[in-house]
Amino acid sequence: MAESSKVIHVRNVGHEISENDLLQLFQPFGVITKLVMLRAKNQALLQMQDVSSAVSALQFFTNVQPTIRGRNVYVQFSSHQELTTIEQNIHGREDEPNRILLVTIHHMLYPITVDVLHQVFSPYGFVEKLVTFQKSAGFQALIQYQVQQYAASARTALQGRNIYDGCCQLDIQFSNLEELQVNYNNDRSRDYTNPNLPAEQKGRSSHMANTAAIAAAFGGGLPPGITGTNDRCTLLVSNLNADSIDEDKLFNLFSLYGNIVRIKLLRNKPDHALVQMGDGFQAELAVHFLKGAMLFGKRLEVNFSKHPNITPGTDSHDYVNSNLNRFNRNAAKNYRYCCSPTKMIHLSTLPQDVTEEEVVNHVQEHGAIVNTKVFEMNGKKQALVQFENEEEAAETLVCKHATSLGGSIIRISFSQLQTI
């Protein structure tokens, strides 16, 4: 245990736990002189009036697990003997106003852009600069006002408030930064004093525009479990059937959730592959909808990779310029069709004279067909095929998407229809 100190370090302090909750927990042991909430780390530092009060508290909590609002918190002596102003500044100036605010957004069910934040914070004074980013604590923003007084007013008025009903709760601290550096004016950062900044670094797509497209496609809100703020593009897919899988089959499956940049089968682990998606949102959709899916008798594991991208080379397949990528045109419509594998597949770009029998012959080797229907929509022939289970439908999709039927390259996706 660290050397005894009148400063107590509290861990696992969830965002639902208030300063008052911590004061109530420790007040029975003596007078509390300082309290600093380290929101970004889910921690707090609490200074008792003397060392003996802190020792009493920690001795008591050696035998009794402290809980606040049903959450276990963990206590120990801090390495600080005293909470000085400088030490508080390391973590954000809780008690020392500054013109820059650090904002953490909890329960983020809807995407939050620079424009949304500007709308919320600009009534309290001129906002000079705004930067958003993703950290382990969640979605965060730095907001720089023209003067400190505006920042203090905004913090007082908005702390703990929700941007939307029941979600997107604001947790606001004073930052310890002196000046924000903004290089681009886009959906993630904005310099309101310099409207001439470029929108993007060359070669980068606007993530937040994609989030807005996804949210619109899903009826205004993202699917449960999707944050829309992930920026990791590369996925590690494991527990593959090494005898049956190849890069093109993985492309056919993962391209349902976004554009594919590159795929690499790991030669030293034949049941593992890396899949690099077009951006972090598309990667998050793939993880969400494909984790645990059955394919070729195996249950897929899909996780974010530690690698930011796949290095081009002879052992990787490049799909960045493939015309089979589905999200180059009408992305919103494609997002709307995103779902976990279903028993029903939808076939499009079929020959105009195709018959139900030809469709069945093309796909029946992959499973037991329960029902089929060929129909015309907007003058184009399409079909629905229902299989006994999701695995058979998934196998058909990965093997037969982008194959030729009657001279046409057909497209296959999962249908969310329950019956034909």
Secondary structure as UniProt FT lines:
FT   STRAND          7..11
FT   TURN            15..16
FT   HELIX           19..26
FT   HELIX           27..29
FT   STRAND          32..38
FT   HELIX           39..41
FT   STRAND          43..48
FT   HELIX           51..63
FT   STRAND          67..68
FT   TURN            69..70
FT   STRAND          71..72
FT   STRAND          74..77
FT   HELIX           85..90
FT   STRAND          100..106
FT   HELIX           114..121
FT   HELIX           122..124
FT   STRAND          127..135
FT   TURN            136..137
FT   STRAND          138..145
FT   HELIX           148..158
FT   TURN            159..160
FT   STRAND          162..164
FT   TURN            165..166
FT   STRAND          167..174
FT   STRAND          189..191
FT   TURN            192..193
FT   TURN            195..196
FT   TURN            202..203
FT   HELIX           207..217
FT   TURN            218..220
FT   TURN            224..225
FT   STRAND          234..238
FT   TURN            242..244
FT   HELIX           247..254
FT   TURN            255..256
FT   STRAND          260..265
FT   TURN            267..268
FT   TURN            270..271
FT   STRAND          273..277
FT   HELIX           280..290
FT   TURN            291..292
FT   STRAND          294..295
FT   TURN            296..297
FT   STRAND          298..299
FT   STRAND          301..304
FT   TURN            314..315
FT   STRAND          317..318
FT   TURN            320..321
FT   TURN            323..324
FT   TURN            326..327
FT   HELIX           331..336
FT   STRAND          344..348
FT   TURN            352..353
FT   HELIX           356..363
FT   HELIX           364..366
FT   STRAND          369..377
FT   TURN            378..379
FT   STRAND          380..387
FT   HELIX           390..400
FT   TURN            401..402
FT   STRAND          404..405
FT   TURN            406..407
FT   STRAND          408..409
FT   STRAND          411..414
//
